[in-house]
Amino acid sequence: MNGNPHVPVLLGPVLDGLDIKRDGCYVDATFGRGGHATAILERLGTNGRLIAIDRDAQAIASASASLANDSRVQLIRNDFANLAACMGERGLTGQVDGLLLDLGVSSPQLDQADRGFSFLRDGPLDMRMDTQQRLDAAGWLASVDEKTLKRVLYEYGEEQAAPRIARAIVSARAIAAIESTGRLAGIVESVVPAHARKKHPATKTFQAIRIFINDELQQLEAVLQQSITVLRHGGRLCVISFHSLEDRIVKRFMRAASRESEQYRGMPIVPAEFQPRLRLVGKDIVASSAEIALNPRARSARLRVAERI
């Protein structure tokens, strides 16, 4: 990951994908440190509107004075799974011209050892995007049964060594609680075979636990469904994903929403409620080699764009 937390991934393609209108209303539902939001705001006129949402209180608190004090901007601390409610409360249902989702953990979250997201920095085993959430990674690992842990590692981390990792974690916690990222990474590293180490051996385990703790995939499915409600006709949905689990959900959603419902497919007359709701805009976009050289986080990024019809 790139050490600079202010480098927004795929910025040019995102701005093109959103097709920004100067007087439009745009939602950055994954504000992070405001890189995309700042660039969107620069393209808005005096009547434009930008709403920035993030579940991480530190992200909202980090907003620059120029953003926080701009009358066109509203900062909201909330889960993006509550997008429809947030827009409804502001009279913006069906009025949003563009919605951006930049999924996964942000560079600043990874860079702060005390957030517990990174196996490269020893710190408390937290992993909560919303630090007011009750359950953290250490608490979950202290009580989860081996079968459930194995399932989470396999389903959310696509970890082939899930059985031996789960067994090792359960054995290790019987000796002493697993409360630091360094200890968890060491346990995983001790049981992952050398031939399976294309990346750091703890990569998939940390990904799986983080996704589970933060309910990331379920929240993604919820916000995608709600995007249909909040976007106006012609509004754009831009989603950046960083691993196959996220991208698969986004791809399937956009593809399904761009077709008639299956029971009416190929019929000459399709009732309005079963007609396509999105139009796919171009093919998925990945970062150029030049961007990857400047920002290694972009290496696994993939952008998909669709338009409300």
C-alpha positions in Angstrom: 0.0 0.0 0.0 1.1 3.5 -0.7 2.4 5.5 2.3 0.7 8.7 1.1 -2.9 8.6 2.4 -3.9 11.5 0.1 -3.5 9.7 -3.3 -7.0 8.8 -4.6 -7.1 5.7 -6.7 -8.2 5.9 -10.4 -9.0 9.5 -9.9 -9.2 10.5 -13.6 -11.5 7.5 -14.6 -13.7 8.1 -11.5 -14.2 11.8 -12.5 -14.9 10.8 -16.1 -17.3 8.0 -14.9 -19.3 10.3 -12.7 -19.7 12.7 -15.7 -19.9 15.6 -13.3 -22.3 18.5 -13.9 -21.5 21.8 -12.3 -24.8 22.1 -10.6 -25.2 18.4 -9.8 -25.5 16.5 -6.5 -22.8 14.0 -5.8 -22.3 11.5 -3.0 -18.9 10.1 -2.0 -20.1 7.3 0.3 -16.5 6.3 1.3 -15.0 9.6 2.1 -11.7 8.3 3.6 -9.3 11.2 3.6 -11.2 13.2 1.0 -9.1 12.7 -2.1 -11.9 11.9 -4.5 -14.3 14.3 -2.7 -11.9 17.2 -3.1 -11.5 16.5 -6.8 -15.3 16.2 -7.3 -15.9 19.5 -5.5 -13.4 21.3 -7.7 -15.6 20.5 -10.7 -18.8 21.7 -9.0 -20.2 25.2 -9.4 -21.8 27.4 -6.8 -25.1 25.5 -7.0 -23.4 22.1 -6.9 -23.7 19.8 -3.8 -21.4 17.2 -2.4 -22.3 14.8 0.4 -19.5 12.8 2.0 -20.3 9.7 4.1 -17.9 7.5 6.2 -18.5 5.1 9.1 -15.0 6.0 10.5 -15.2 9.0 12.8 -11.5 9.7 12.2 -12.1 10.0 8.5 -14.9 12.6 9.0 -12.8 14.5 11.6 -9.9 14.6 9.2 -11.8 16.6 6.6 -9.8 19.7 5.6 -11.1 23.1 6.7 -11.8 24.0 3.0 -14.1 21.0 2.7 -15.7 21.2 6.2 -16.4 25.0 5.8 -17.7 24.8 2.2 -21.5 25.5 2.1 -21.8 23.0 -0.8 -20.5 20.1 1.3 -22.2 18.0 4.0 -20.2 15.5 6.0 -22.1 12.5 7.5 -20.8 9.9 9.8 -22.8 6.8 9.0 -22.6 3.4 7.3 -23.1 3.5 3.6 -25.6 0.7 4.0 -27.9 3.4 5.4 -27.5 5.5 2.2 -31.2 5.5 1.3 -32.2 6.8 4.7 -29.5 9.4 4.7 -30.7 10.7 1.3 -34.4 10.4 2.3 -33.8 12.6 5.4 -32.4 15.3 3.1 -35.1 15.1 0.4 -32.6 13.7 -2.1 -34.3 10.3 -3.0 -33.9 10.0 -6.7 -32.0 13.3 -6.9 -28.4 12.2 -6.8 -26.3 12.7 -10.0 -23.4 10.5 -9.0 -22.5 8.0 -6.3 -19.0 6.8 -5.6 -18.0 3.8 -3.6 -14.2 3.2 -3.0 -14.4 -0.1 -1.2 -12.2 -1.7 1.5 -9.7 -0.4 4.0 -8.0 3.0 3.4 -4.3 3.7 3.4 -4.6 5.9 6.6 -6.3 3.0 8.4 -3.6 0.6 7.4 -0.8 3.1 8.3 -2.1 3.5 11.9 -0.8 0.6 14.0 -3.4 1.3 16.7 -6.3 0.6 14.3 -5.1 -3.0 14.0 -5.7 -3.5 10.3 -2.1 -4.3 9.2 0.1 -7.3 9.8 3.1 -5.2 8.9 2.6 -2.9 12.0 2.3 -4.4 15.5 -0.6 -3.0 17.4 -3.9 -3.9 19.2 -5.9 -6.4 17.2 -8.9 -4.1 16.5 -9.9 -3.9 12.8 -13.1 -1.9 13.4 -13.9 0.7 10.8 -16.4 2.2 13.2 -14.5 2.3 16.6 -17.9 2.7 18.4 -18.8 -0.8 17.2 -18.8 -3.2 20.2 -17.0 -6.2 18.7 -13.4 -6.0 17.6 -11.1 -8.6 16.1 -9.5 -9.6 19.3 -12.9 -10.1 21.1 -14.2 -12.2 18.2 -11.1 -14.4 18.0 -11.3 -15.0 21.8 -14.7 -16.8 21.5 -15.3 -17.9 17.9 -15.4 -21.7 17.4 -12.9 -23.4 15.1 -15.5 -24.4 12.5 -16.8 -20.9 12.2 -13.3 -19.4 12.0 -12.4 -21.9 9.3 -15.5 -20.9 7.3 -14.8 -17.2 7.6 -11.1 -17.6 6.5 -12.1 -19.6 3.5 -15.2 -17.6 2.4 -13.9 -14.1 3.1 -10.2 -14.6 2.6 -10.3 -17.4 0.0 -7.6 -19.0 2.2 -6.8 -22.6 1.2 -4.9 -23.1 4.4 -8.0 -22.1 6.5 -8.3 -25.5 8.4 -4.7 -25.4 9.7 -4.8 -21.6 10.4 -8.1 -21.9 12.4 -6.7 -24.9 14.4 -3.5 -22.9 15.2 -5.4 -19.9 16.3 -7.6 -21.9 18.6 -4.6 -23.7 20.1 -2.7 -20.5 20.6 -5.5 -18.6 22.4 -5.7 -21.5 24.9 -2.2 -20.5 26.0 -2.7 -16.7 25.9 -5.3 -14.3 24.4 -4.4 -13.1 20.9 -4.6 -9.3 21.3 -2.0 -7.9 18.9 -1.6 -7.9 15.1 2.0 -9.1 15.5 1.0 -12.2 17.4 -1.8 -13.1 15.0 0.5 -12.7 12.0 3.1 -14.8 13.7 0.6 -17.6 14.3 -0.5 -17.7 10.7 3.1 -17.5 9.4 4.0 -20.5 11.5 1.6 -22.8 9.8 1.2 -21.5 6.2 3.5 -23.7 3.9 6.2 -22.0 1.9 4.7 -22.9 -1.5 1.6 -20.9 -0.6 3.5 -17.7 0.2 3.1 -15.6 -3.0 2.1 -12.7 -0.6 2.7 -12.3 3.1 1.1 -15.5 4.6 -1.2 -13.4 6.9 -2.7 -11.4 4.0 -5.8 -13.5 3.5 -6.4 -14.1 7.2 -6.4 -10.4 8.0 -8.6 -9.7 5.0 -11.1 -12.3 6.0 -11.4 -11.2 9.7 -11.6 -7.5 8.7 -14.4 -8.2 6.2 -16.3 -10.3 8.7 -15.9 -7.9 11.7 -17.1 -4.9 9.6 -19.8 -6.8 7.7 -18.4 -5.4 4.5 -19.9 -7.7 1.9 -23.5 -7.5 3.3 -23.1 -3.7 3.5 -22.0 -3.6 -0.1 -24.9 -5.6 -1.3 -27.3 -3.2 0.7 -25.8 0.0 -0.7 -25.8 -1.3 -4.3 -29.5 -2.0 -4.1 -30.2 1.4 -2.5 -28.2 3.1 -5.3 -31.1 2.5 -7.7 -33.4 4.5 -5.4 -31.2 7.5 -4.7 -29.8 8.1 -8.3 -31.8 10.2 -10.7 -32.3 9.1 -14.2 -28.9 9.6 -15.9 -27.1 9.5 -12.6 -23.9 7.5 -12.5 -22.7 4.8 -10.1 -18.9 4.3 -9.8 -17.5 1.5 -7.7 -13.9 0.7 -7.0 -13.1 -2.7 -5.7 -9.8 -4.2 -4.5 -10.4 -8.0 -4.4 -12.5 -10.6 -6.2 -15.1 -10.9 -3.5 -16.1 -7.3 -3.8 -15.8 -7.1 -7.6 -17.9 -10.2 -8.1 -20.8 -8.7 -6.1 -20.5 -5.4 -8.0 -20.3 -7.1 -11.4 -23.3 -9.4 -10.8 -25.4 -6.5 -9.4 -24.7 -4.2 -12.4 -25.2 -7.0 -14.9 -28.5 -8.1 -13.3 -29.8 -4.5 -13.0 -28.9 -3.8 -16.7 -31.2 -6.6 -17.9 -35.0 -7.3 -17.9 -36.1 -9.5 -15.0 -35.5 -13.1 -16.1 -39.2 -14.0 -16.4 -39.7 -11.2 -19.0 -36.4 -11.5 -20.9 -37.0 -11.5 -24.6 -40.7 -10.6 -24.3 -42.0 -7.7 -26.5 -43.7 -5.9 -23.6 -42.0 -5.7 -20.2 -43.8 -4.0 -17.3 -42.0 -1.0 -16.0 -41.0 -2.5 -12.7 -39.2 -5.4 -14.5 -37.3 -3.3 -17.0 -33.6 -2.6 -16.8 -32.6 0.0 -14.2 -29.0 0.5 -15.1 -27.0 0.8 -18.3 -23.4 -0.4 -18.2 -20.9 2.3 -19.1 -17.8 0.9 -20.8 -15.7 -1.9 -19.5 -14.1 -2.3 -16.1 -11.1 -0.1 -15.7 -7.8 -0.9 -14.0 -4.9 1.4 -13.1 -2.2 2.2 -15.6 1.4 1.2 -15.0 2.2 4.8 -14.4 -0.4 5.2 -11.6 0.7 1.9 -10.0 4.3 3.2 -9.9 3.1 6.3 -8.1 0.5 4.6 -5.9 1.0 0.8 -5.3 -2.5 0.6 -3.8 -3.9 1.0 -7.3 -2.4 -2.3 -8.4 -5.5 -4.3 -7.5 -8.1 -1.6 -8.0 -10.9 -2.1 -10.5 -13.5 0.5 -11.4 -17.0 -0.3 -12.8 -19.5 2.3 -13.9 -23.2 2.2 -14.6 -25.9 4.8 -15.4 -29.4 4.9 -14.0 -32.0 4.6 -16.7 
